[in-house]
């Protein structure tokens, strides 16, 4: 999967009021024996074929079932811990650019 494809992997969930909310998955984190998805809310245009804006980041517990992946909201302390772990797994952009400049 290339970097730009992650925007194509948009999925929706329904909130407690029955409104459809769209997300794209930023990454996956394993923590304390569970798998979590770090997702960013996206706002689509009327045709629902293009992202118009980005929203907040959410963490969901992901469980694989025979019907597919089931996502469940998590407590704030779990979300913060998982989000920090996810951030630490991302390469430092400044270091990446420094490495690239040294190779030239």
C-alpha positions as CSV (number, residue, x, y, z in Angstrom):
1,X,0.0,0.0,0.0
2,X,1.5,3.3,-1.0
3,X,1.2,6.4,1.3
4,X,-1.6,8.1,-0.7
5,X,-3.8,5.0,-0.8
6,X,-4.7,5.3,2.9
7,X,-7.2,8.0,2.0
8,X,-9.0,5.6,-0.3
9,X,-9.6,3.2,2.7
10,X,-12.5,5.2,4.1
11,X,-15.1,3.5,6.3
12,X,-18.1,4.7,8.2
13,X,-19.6,4.1,11.6
14,X,-22.9,5.2,13.0
15,X,-22.8,7.4,16.2
16,X,-25.3,7.1,19.1
17,X,-27.7,9.5,17.3
18,X,-27.7,7.4,14.1
19,X,-25.5,9.8,12.1
20,X,-23.0,8.2,9.7
21,X,-19.4,9.3,10.5
22,X,-16.5,8.7,8.1
23,X,-13.0,7.7,9.1
24,X,-9.7,6.6,7.6
25,X,-7.3,4.4,9.4
26,X,-3.9,6.0,10.2
27,X,-2.4,2.9,11.8
28,X,-2.7,-0.1,14.0
29,X,-1.2,-0.6,17.5
30,X,-0.9,-3.7,19.6
31,X,-1.2,-3.0,23.3
32,X,-1.7,-5.3,26.3
33,X,-2.9,-8.2,24.0
34,X,-5.4,-6.1,22.1
35,X,-5.3,-4.5,18.6
36,X,-6.3,-0.9,18.3
37,X,-6.9,1.2,15.2
38,X,-5.9,4.9,15.2
39,X,-8.3,6.6,12.9
40,X,-8.9,10.2,11.7
41,X,-12.4,11.5,11.1
42,X,-12.9,12.7,7.5
43,X,-15.6,15.0,6.0
44,X,-16.6,14.1,2.5
45,X,-18.1,16.1,-0.2
46,X,-21.8,15.7,-1.1
47,X,-21.0,12.9,-3.6
48,X,-19.0,11.2,-0.9
49,X,-16.1,10.6,-3.4
50,X,-13.6,13.2,-2.1
51,X,-12.3,14.4,1.3
52,X,-13.1,18.0,2.0
53,X,-11.7,18.3,5.5
54,X,-10.1,16.3,8.4
55,X,-11.4,16.0,11.9
56,X,-10.2,14.6,15.2
57,X,-8.3,11.4,15.8
58,X,-10.0,8.5,17.5
59,X,-8.8,5.2,18.8
60,X,-11.0,2.0,18.5
61,X,-10.4,-1.4,19.8
62,X,-10.5,-3.8,16.8
63,X,-11.7,-7.4,17.2
64,X,-11.8,-9.8,14.3
65,X,-15.1,-11.7,14.1
66,X,-16.5,-14.1,11.4
67,X,-18.5,-11.1,10.1
68,X,-15.4,-8.9,9.8
69,X,-13.6,-6.3,12.0
70,X,-15.7,-5.0,14.8
71,X,-14.6,-1.6,16.2
72,X,-15.4,-0.4,19.7
73,X,-14.7,2.9,21.4
74,X,-12.3,2.9,24.3
75,X,-11.8,4.8,27.5
76,X,-9.9,8.1,27.3
77,X,-6.8,6.8,29.2
78,X,-6.5,3.8,26.9
79,X,-6.9,6.1,23.8
80,X,-4.2,8.4,25.1
81,X,-1.8,5.5,25.8
82,X,-2.4,3.9,22.4
83,X,-2.1,7.2,20.6
84,X,1.2,7.9,22.2
85,X,2.5,4.5,21.3
86,X,1.3,5.0,17.7
87,X,3.1,8.4,17.5
88,X,6.3,6.8,18.7
89,X,6.1,4.2,15.9
90,X,6.2,6.9,13.2
91,X,9.6,7.8,11.9
92,X,10.8,11.2,12.7
93,X,10.4,13.3,9.5
94,X,13.4,15.5,10.3
95,X,15.6,12.5,10.7
96,X,14.3,11.0,7.4
97,X,15.2,14.2,5.6
98,X,18.6,14.4,7.2
99,X,19.4,10.9,6.1
100,X,18.3,11.7,2.6
101,X,20.5,14.9,2.4
102,X,23.5,12.9,3.7
103,X,23.1,10.4,0.8
104,X,23.3,13.1,-1.9
